[in-house]
Amino acid sequence: MSMYEIDSAYVRRCQKRLQEWGAPLSGWYCDYIYDVADEEETDGKQGVSMDEQQKAKAVKIIEGLGGFGNIGVVNNCLTRLRVDIKDMALVDEDILKKTGAMGFVRSSDTHIQVIYGPKVERIASDVREVLKY
């Protein structure tokens, strides 16, 4: 396959992810989505609904942020999950990285930004739903 030919399965995975995120089709998104789609397909969660997977991921994120009692407010921007927390020492970056976090910004002793990329809107929504606010 030449570098200008595109695998149709790859295109379908890109389009599916972009539709889920509500993002426009753009070349750099597809490279990122291809990697994420492969990881998600091989993580052993066949037979589990997408909602159950997303809720389980939200619970893991909450665990990585120090638990339910450590989280104040959850917001997001275009690429980051912005969280006000009570105790920064309870944040476990390793757990957050396993949920797909690409980096962290600790702007104060009580605020952390977890970088997830364009899928963060769904993640923030799921975390807020699990937290019930």
Phi, psi and omega per residue, in radians:
M1 nan 2.279 3.105
S2 -1.320 2.912 -3.119
M3 -1.186 -0.209 3.140
Y4 -1.679 -0.177 3.084
E5 -1.508 2.475 -3.103
I6 -2.087 2.271 3.083
D7 -1.141 2.240 -3.067
S8 -1.135 -0.594 3.098
A9 -1.132 -0.657 3.094
Y10 -1.081 -0.781 3.141
V11 -1.108 -0.732 3.134
R12 -1.103 -0.728 3.107
R13 -1.092 -0.738 3.121
C14 -1.079 -0.850 -3.106
Q15 -1.095 -0.680 3.126
K16 -1.076 -0.840 -3.129
R17 -1.131 -0.736 -3.138
L18 -1.104 -0.679 3.091
Q19 -1.127 -0.713 3.113
E20 -1.073 -0.684 -3.094
W21 -1.515 -0.235 -3.081
G22 1.239 0.468 -3.097
A23 -1.711 2.650 3.081
P24 -1.269 2.656 3.118
L25 -1.231 2.127 -3.122
S26 -2.566 2.503 -3.036
G27 -0.964 -0.775 -3.074
W28 -1.218 -0.503 3.053
Y29 -1.074 -0.726 -3.056
C30 -1.074 -0.692 3.105
D31 -1.079 -0.773 -3.140
Y32 -1.156 -0.778 -3.093
I33 -1.127 -0.664 3.135
Y34 -1.010 -0.794 3.131
D35 -1.116 -0.797 -3.117
V36 -1.145 -0.734 -3.134
A37 -1.071 -0.715 3.121
D38 -1.118 -0.725 3.123
E39 -1.114 -0.752 -3.106
E40 -1.164 -0.631 -3.120
E41 -1.233 -0.452 -3.066
T42 -1.812 0.180 -3.090
D43 -1.546 0.215 2.986
G44 1.367 0.428 -3.093
K45 -1.921 0.551 3.087
Q46 -1.159 2.489 3.138
G47 1.565 -0.112 3.116
V48 -1.814 2.338 -3.102
S49 -1.157 2.772 -3.133
M50 -1.086 -0.699 3.118
D51 -1.070 -0.734 3.121
E52 -1.132 -0.702 3.104
Q53 -1.110 -0.758 -3.112
Q54 -1.177 -0.671 3.105
K55 -1.176 -0.713 3.108
A56 -1.101 -0.687 3.100
K57 -1.140 -0.715 3.120
A58 -1.088 -0.721 3.108
V59 -1.097 -0.709 3.099
K60 -1.107 -0.716 3.119
I61 -1.101 -0.766 3.104
I62 -1.061 -0.733 3.079
E63 -1.048 -0.766 3.127
G64 -1.148 -0.436 3.113
L65 -1.540 0.104 3.063
G66 1.800 0.115 3.091
G67 1.699 2.979 -3.075
F68 -1.002 -0.745 -3.086
G69 -1.253 -0.234 -3.098
N70 -1.635 -0.139 -3.030
I71 -1.791 2.244 3.090
G72 -1.660 -1.287 -3.080
V73 -2.201 2.441 3.090
V74 -2.067 2.127 3.065
N75 -2.315 3.105 3.048
N76 -2.631 2.741 2.942
C77 -1.969 -2.675 -3.068
L78 -1.177 -0.598 -3.063
T79 -2.273 -0.094 -3.012
R80 -2.173 2.484 2.978
L81 -1.566 2.060 -3.082
R82 -1.844 2.109 -3.011
V83 -2.284 2.260 2.965
D84 -1.561 2.179 -3.108
I85 -2.189 2.877 -3.102
K86 -1.578 -0.710 -3.085
D87 -2.341 1.881 -3.108
M88 -1.088 -0.467 -3.116
A89 -1.150 -0.368 -3.129
L90 -1.450 -0.185 -3.128
V91 -1.269 2.255 3.141
D92 -1.972 1.766 -3.094
E93 -1.107 -0.558 3.140
D94 -1.096 -0.740 3.102
I95 -1.121 -0.764 -3.132
L96 -1.110 -0.669 3.107
K97 -1.107 -0.614 3.117
K98 -1.190 -0.337 3.098
T99 -1.578 0.022 3.089
G100 1.903 0.074 3.134
A101 -1.124 2.370 -3.121
M102 -1.766 -0.192 -3.134
G103 3.076 3.087 -3.063
F104 -2.484 2.548 3.005
V105 -2.265 2.081 3.094
R106 -1.817 1.637 -3.031
S107 -1.414 -0.283 3.053
S108 -2.770 -3.074 3.134
D109 -1.273 -0.248 -3.084
T110 -2.205 0.235 -3.125
H111 -2.419 2.269 3.087
I112 -2.264 2.507 3.037
Q113 -2.013 2.126 3.136
V114 -1.828 2.123 -3.049
I115 -1.532 2.041 3.124
Y116 -2.028 -0.257 -3.081
G117 1.564 -2.849 -3.014
P118 -1.171 -0.181 3.110
K119 -1.461 0.057 -3.023
V120 -1.149 -0.508 -3.127
E121 -1.063 -0.772 3.113
R122 -1.163 -0.719 3.134
I123 -1.073 -0.827 3.139
A124 -1.066 -0.738 3.118
S125 -1.080 -0.767 3.135
D126 -1.146 -0.725 3.125
V127 -1.114 -0.791 3.114
R128 -1.078 -0.675 3.131
E129 -1.126 -0.761 3.114
V130 -1.142 -0.644 3.096
L131 -1.298 -0.282 3.127
K132 1.140 0.851 2.976
Y133 -2.558 nan nan
